[in-house]
Amino acid sequence: MGNNIQELLQSIVASVNRIADSYHFSDKTSTSFSAIITLSVLVGISVLFYYLAKGGANLFLRAMSNYLKIKYFNLLIKNNFHTYLSLWLSFSIVNNSVEIVFVNSVILASISHKLLYILLVVFSILSVMAIVSAGFDTLRSKENYHDRPINSYLQVIRILLIIFGFLLVLSDLTNQSWQSLFTALGAASALFVFMFKDMIMGFVASVQVTSNDMVRIGDWITMPKYGADGDVIEISLTTVKVSNFDMTITTIPTYALISDSFQNWRGMFRSGGRRIKRSILIKQSSIRYITDDELVRFRKIQGIADFIDRRQEEIRLHNISIGADRSIPVNGRNLTNAGLFRKYTEWYLNNHPGTNKEMILMVRQMQPTEMGMPLELYAFTNTTKWVDYEYIMADIFDHLIAAMRYFDLHVFERQAGSDVQRVEMVEDDFNPFSRSSDTTK
């Protein structure tokens, strides 16, 4: 086809020259007129060939995708491979025929060759990039790779292709082999290391992040140093983008993932349960012994009746064994309202539909403070969805705080200035030994 185009152009040049001779045009005018006509025809042919090649490549790739059921061919179209290839072919036609257009001007022909060669290198690199990008897009569609930070590797390949294309262009402009230029580039490696320090560190970090499976796209990470608390949406060669829960975007250097500490919540999502670790502050002065007469009332509370019977029998046998003087409640062992409430809380958590029964579930007392006795609930919900998690946790604490009054317990909270306070001083409050064992508070 190239020979046919060249023959057509040569015939056009000959025809233009004959017409110019018939009208007695000067050689300069004849040459300029011939160059304009042949260049216009050549551009028209290349544009026509571009659209024909692009349409044909598009149809071919779609047909291969439909026939072979391979998504890769559609991804080639998505990455404009057919466009870059058609442009490369069109400019190749122009490059092969440019001597005919500027047959009488060596300088113009040389400059045109240089410019066209640069364009051919550019579209060659773009075509290869499209092939590689389509391959990476295919990997992203796979279940095992869709959340992997493979963009870093794609960016490295692109950088290497750009450097190779730059060496080819520089080789053509300086009339030196690209191998010798590459050798000279290696001699200046220290300068390039300094210039591309972030890229090199990012690439090393990306390899470590991928090989150690530290972060994936879609992971919820927390990194207070950079103000990041949200989902990872992009991992590139130099940066990691995190979409925070307040709809802001935080950009973190990739190498910071291996140089600084961060928290990845992926394990929580995999486990199927989200941890509840929250305390109720009990006013310590409201914790007291339970008398035998009160047990009738407490046995009516669902979930602790059997526990009261078992524990009361254990306490009775223990007190008999040590000969405890039960005229004073402090002697021997006793049931307390805080202990009953703690047991009720365990029962309630074990029977709540929102808790995960396969994971740790316990209720424990923490170190007493000036703010009261912390009763900590340590359990896991059976869902990891944030909204559902918050609802389940609120539902549990709403019930337990409301239930505390049935155990004669009080939540500790600071008094506000507007609170109405009434202080009653009872002499017996200062002398616990004056109370009988059957006194109910």
C-alpha positions in Angstrom: 0.0 0.0 0.0 2.9 2.3 0.8 4.3 1.9 -2.7 0.9 2.7 -4.3 0.7 5.9 -2.3 4.2 6.9 -3.3 3.4 6.2 -7.0 0.2 8.3 -6.7 2.2 11.2 -5.1 4.9 10.9 -7.8 2.3 11.1 -10.5 0.7 14.1 -8.9 4.2 15.8 -8.7 4.8 15.0 -12.4 1.3 16.4 -13.4 1.8 19.6 -11.3 5.2 20.1 -12.9 3.8 19.7 -16.4 1.1 22.2 -15.7 3.6 24.6 -14.2 5.8 24.3 -17.3 2.8 24.9 -19.6 2.1 28.2 -17.8 5.8 29.0 -17.6 6.0 29.2 -13.8 9.3 29.7 -12.2 11.0 26.6 -10.6 10.5 28.0 -7.1 6.8 28.6 -7.7 6.4 25.2 -9.4 8.2 23.4 -6.5 6.1 25.2 -3.8 2.8 24.5 -5.7 3.8 20.9 -6.1 4.6 20.5 -2.4 1.3 22.1 -1.3 -0.7 19.8 -3.6 1.1 16.6 -2.7 1.1 17.4 1.1 -2.6 18.1 1.0 -3.2 14.8 -0.8 -0.9 12.9 1.6 -2.7 14.4 4.6 -6.1 13.6 3.1 -5.0 10.0 2.5 -3.6 9.6 6.0 -6.7 11.0 7.6 -8.9 8.7 5.5 -6.7 5.8 6.4 -6.9 6.7 10.1 -10.7 6.6 10.2 -10.8 3.4 8.2 -8.1 1.7 10.4 -9.8 2.9 13.6 -13.2 1.7 12.5 -11.8 -1.6 11.3 -9.8 -2.2 14.5 -12.8 -1.3 16.6 -15.0 -3.8 14.8 -12.3 -6.5 14.9 -11.7 -6.1 18.7 -15.5 -6.2 19.4 -16.0 -9.2 17.2 -13.1 -11.0 19.0 -14.5 -10.1 22.4 -18.0 -11.4 21.5 -16.7 -14.6 19.8 -14.0 -15.6 22.3 -15.9 -14.2 25.3 -12.8 -12.5 26.5 -13.2 -9.1 28.2 -9.6 -8.1 27.4 -10.5 -7.0 23.9 -13.2 -4.6 25.2 -10.7 -3.2 27.6 -8.3 -2.5 24.7 -11.0 -0.4 23.2 -11.6 1.3 26.6 -7.9 2.2 26.8 -7.9 3.6 23.2 -5.5 1.0 21.8 -7.2 1.1 18.4 -7.0 4.9 18.3 -3.2 5.0 19.0 -2.5 2.1 16.6 -4.5 3.9 13.8 -2.6 7.1 14.5 0.7 5.3 14.3 -0.2 3.7 11.0 -1.4 7.0 9.5 1.8 8.9 10.5 3.9 5.9 9.2 2.3 6.5 5.8 3.2 10.2 6.0 6.7 9.4 7.2 7.4 7.0 4.3 6.2 9.5 1.7 7.5 12.8 3.0 10.6 12.7 0.7 8.3 12.9 -2.3 6.5 16.0 -0.9 9.8 17.8 -0.2 11.8 16.3 -3.0 13.6 19.6 -3.6 14.2 20.5 0.1 16.5 18.2 2.1 16.2 20.4 5.2 12.4 20.3 5.2 12.4 16.6 4.6 14.8 16.0 7.5 12.9 18.2 9.9 9.6 16.5 8.9 11.3 13.1 9.5 12.4 14.1 12.9 9.0 15.4 14.0 7.2 12.4 12.5 9.6 10.0 14.3 8.8 11.7 17.6 5.1 11.3 16.9 5.6 7.6 16.0 7.6 7.0 19.2 4.8 8.7 21.2 2.0 6.7 19.7 4.1 3.5 19.9 4.5 4.1 23.7 0.8 4.9 24.0 -0.1 1.7 22.2 2.0 -0.4 24.5 0.7 1.5 27.5 -2.9 0.7 26.4 -2.0 -3.0 26.1 -0.5 -3.0 29.6 -3.4 -1.0 31.1 -5.9 -3.4 29.6 -4.0 -6.2 31.2 -4.1 -4.5 34.6 -7.8 -3.7 34.2 -8.4 -7.4 33.6 -6.6 -8.2 36.8 -8.7 -5.6 38.7 -11.8 -7.4 37.6 -10.6 -10.6 39.2 -11.8 -11.3 42.7 -8.3 -11.9 44.0 -6.9 -8.6 42.6 -9.7 -6.1 42.7 -8.6 -4.6 46.0 -4.8 -5.0 45.5 -2.6 -1.9 45.0 -1.5 -2.9 41.5 -1.7 0.7 40.3 1.9 1.2 41.6 3.2 -1.5 39.3 1.3 0.0 36.4 2.8 3.4 37.1 6.3 1.9 37.2 5.8 0.3 33.8 4.6 3.6 32.4 7.6 5.5 33.8 10.0 2.9 32.2 8.2 3.1 28.9 8.4 6.9 29.0 12.1 6.8 29.8 12.6 4.3 26.9 10.7 6.5 24.5 12.7 9.6 25.6 15.9 7.7 24.9 14.7 6.8 21.4 13.8 10.4 20.6 17.0 11.7 22.1 18.9 9.0 20.1 17.3 10.2 16.8 18.0 13.8 17.6 21.6 13.3 18.6 22.4 10.5 16.1 23.6 8.3 18.9 22.5 4.8 19.9 20.0 4.6 22.7 22.2 2.1 24.4 25.0 4.6 24.8 22.6 7.2 26.1 21.3 4.6 28.6 24.9 4.1 29.7 25.3 7.8 30.2 22.0 7.9 32.1 23.4 5.2 34.4 26.4 7.4 35.1 24.0 10.1 36.3 22.0 7.7 38.4 22.8 9.5 41.7 21.1 12.6 40.3 18.1 10.6 39.2 17.8 8.9 42.5 17.7 12.3 44.2 15.1 13.6 41.7 12.9 10.5 41.8 13.4 9.8 45.5 9.7 9.8 46.4 8.9 7.6 43.4 11.6 5.0 44.4 10.5 5.0 48.0 6.9 4.8 47.0 7.6 1.8 44.7 9.5 0.0 47.4 6.7 0.7 49.9 4.1 -0.5 47.3 6.0 -3.8 46.9 6.1 -4.3 50.7 2.5 -3.3 51.1 1.4 -5.7 48.4 3.6 -8.6 49.5 2.7 -8.3 53.2 -1.0 -7.6 52.4 -0.9 -4.6 54.7 -3.5 -2.4 52.9 -6.0 -3.0 50.2 -8.4 -0.7 48.3 -11.6 -0.5 50.3 -9.9 -1.1 53.7 -10.9 1.1 56.6 -7.7 2.5 58.1 -7.0 5.0 60.9 -3.9 7.1 60.8 -4.1 10.0 63.3 -0.8 11.5 62.3 -2.2 12.4 58.9 -5.8 12.9 60.1 -6.9 9.8 58.1 -10.0 7.8 59.3 -11.9 6.2 56.4 -11.7 3.9 53.4 -8.8 3.6 51.1 -9.9 4.6 47.6 -6.6 4.6 45.7 -3.1 3.4 46.2 -0.6 4.8 43.7 3.2 4.9 43.4 3.6 7.9 45.7 0.3 8.5 47.5 -2.5 6.7 49.2 -5.9 8.4 49.1 -8.3 7.9 52.0 -11.9 8.9 51.9 -12.7 10.0 55.5 -16.1 9.5 57.0 -16.6 13.3 57.0 -16.4 13.2 53.2 -13.0 14.7 53.1 -10.0 13.2 51.3 -6.7 12.6 53.0 -3.5 12.0 51.0 -0.8 9.9 52.7 2.7 9.2 51.2 2.8 5.5 50.3 6.1 5.0 52.2 4.4 6.3 55.4 2.5 3.0 55.5 5.7 1.2 56.3 7.5 3.9 58.2 4.6 4.9 60.5 2.0 3.0 62.4 -1.7 2.8 61.3 -4.7 0.8 62.2 -6.4 -1.4 59.6 -9.9 -2.6 60.4 -10.1 -5.3 57.8 -9.8 -8.0 60.4 -12.9 -6.7 62.2 -14.9 -6.9 59.0 -13.6 -10.4 58.3 -14.6 -11.6 61.8 -18.2 -10.7 61.3 -18.4 -8.9 64.6 -17.6 -5.4 65.9 -16.4 -4.9 69.4 -18.4 -3.2 72.1 -16.1 -1.9 74.9 -17.9 0.6 76.9 -18.5 1.2 80.7 -21.4 2.2 82.9 -20.2 4.3 85.9 -21.9 3.0 89.0 -22.1 5.3 92.1 -20.1 3.3 94.6 -22.2 4.4 97.6 -25.2 2.7 96.0 -23.5 -0.8 96.1 -24.8 -2.8 99.1 -25.6 -6.2 100.5 -28.9 -8.0 99.7 -31.0 -9.2 102.6 -32.9 -12.5 102.6 -36.2 -10.7 102.5 -35.2 -8.8 99.3 -34.4 -12.0 97.5 -38.1 -12.6 96.8 -38.2 -9.4 94.8 -35.0 -10.1 92.9 -36.1 -13.6 92.0 -38.8 -12.0 89.9 -36.2 -10.5 87.6 -35.9 -12.8 84.6 -32.5 -14.4 84.0 -31.1 -14.3 87.5 -33.6 -16.5 89.6 -31.6 -19.7 89.1 -28.3 -17.9 89.7 -29.7 -16.5 93.0 -30.7 -20.0 94.2 -27.4 -21.6 93.3 -25.3 -18.8 94.7 -27.4 -18.5 97.9 -26.8 -22.2 98.6 -23.1 -21.8 98.0 -23.0 -18.8 100.4 -25.0 -20.6 103.1 -22.7 -23.6 103.1 -19.6 -21.4 103.1 -20.9 -19.3 106.0 -21.7 -22.4 108.0 -18.2 -23.8 107.3 -16.5 -20.7 108.7 -19.0 -20.2 111.5 -19.9 -16.7 110.3 -21.9 -14.5 112.7 -24.7 -13.4 110.5 -26.0 -10.8 112.9 -23.7 -8.4 111.1 -23.9 -8.6 107.3 -20.3 -7.9 106.8 -19.4 -11.3 108.3 -19.1 -14.1 105.7 -20.2 -13.9 102.1 -23.3 -12.1 100.8 -25.1 -11.3 97.6 -24.8 -7.7 96.5 -27.0 -5.7 94.2 -23.9 -4.9 92.0 -23.2 -8.6 91.7 -26.8 -9.4 90.7 -26.8 -6.6 88.2 -23.5 -7.8 86.7 -25.0 -11.3 86.3 -28.2 -9.9 84.8 -26.1 -7.9 82.3 -24.3 -11.1 81.3 -27.6 -12.9 80.8 -29.0 -10.0 78.9 -26.0 -9.8 76.5 -26.2 -13.6 75.9 -29.8 -13.3 75.0 -29.7 -10.1 72.9 -30.3 -10.8 69.2 -27.6 -8.3 68.2 -24.7 -9.9 70.0 -22.3 -12.4 68.5 -22.4 -15.6 70.7 -19.3 -17.1 69.0 -17.0 -14.3 70.2 -15.8 -13.1 73.6 -18.6 -11.8 75.9 -18.0 -10.7 79.4 -18.9 -8.1 82.0 -16.2 -6.9 84.3 -15.5 -4.3 87.0 -12.7 -1.9 86.3 -10.5 0.0 88.7 -12.7 2.3 90.8 -12.1 6.0 90.3 -13.4 9.3 91.7 -16.0 9.1 88.9 -17.4 5.8 90.3 -17.1 2.1 89.7 -16.8 1.4 85.9 -18.8 -1.7 84.9 -17.4 -2.5 81.4 -19.2 -4.5 78.8 -16.9 -6.4 76.5 -18.8 -8.1 73.7 -19.2 -8.2 69.9 -22.1 -7.4 67.7 -23.2 -9.9 65.0 -22.8 -7.2 62.3 -20.0 -4.9 61.2 -22.2 -2.2 59.6 -21.6 1.0 61.4 -25.3 2.2 61.6 -26.5 -1.2 62.8 -23.6 -1.5 65.3 -24.4 1.9 66.9 -28.1 1.0 67.1 -27.4 -2.3 68.8 -25.0 -0.8 71.3 -27.4 2.1 72.1 -30.2 -0.4 72.6 -28.2 -2.5 75.0 -27.1 0.5 77.2 -30.6 2.1 77.1 -32.0 -1.1 78.6 -29.2 -1.6 81.2 -29.2 2.0 82.4 -33.0 1.8 82.8 -32.7 -1.5 84.6 -30.2 -0.3 87.2 -33.0 1.2 89.4 -34.5 -2.2 89.9 -31.2 -3.2 91.5 -31.1 -0.1 93.7 -28.0 1.1 91.8 -27.3 4.7 90.6 -25.4 5.9 87.6 -22.7 8.4 88.6 -22.9 11.7 86.9 -21.8 15.2 87.9 -24.4 17.5 89.3 -25.3 20.5 87.2 -25.8 23.9 88.8 -29.5 23.8 88.0 -30.1 20.5 89.7 -32.2 20.6 92.8 -30.3 18.9 95.6 -31.7 17.8 99.0 -29.4 16.5 101.6 -30.7 14.3 104.3 -28.4 13.4 107.1 -29.4 10.2 109.0 -27.4 9.2 112.1 -27.5 5.6 111.2 -25.8 6.3 107.8 -22.7 7.0 109.8 -22.9 3.9 111.9 -23.3 0.7 109.8 -23.0 -1.5 112.8 -26.3 -0.1 114.2 -28.2 -1.6 111.3 -29.8 -5.0 111.6 -29.2 -7.6 109.0 -32.8 -7.4 107.8 -32.8 -3.7 107.2 -33.7 -2.7 103.7 -32.2 0.4 102.2 
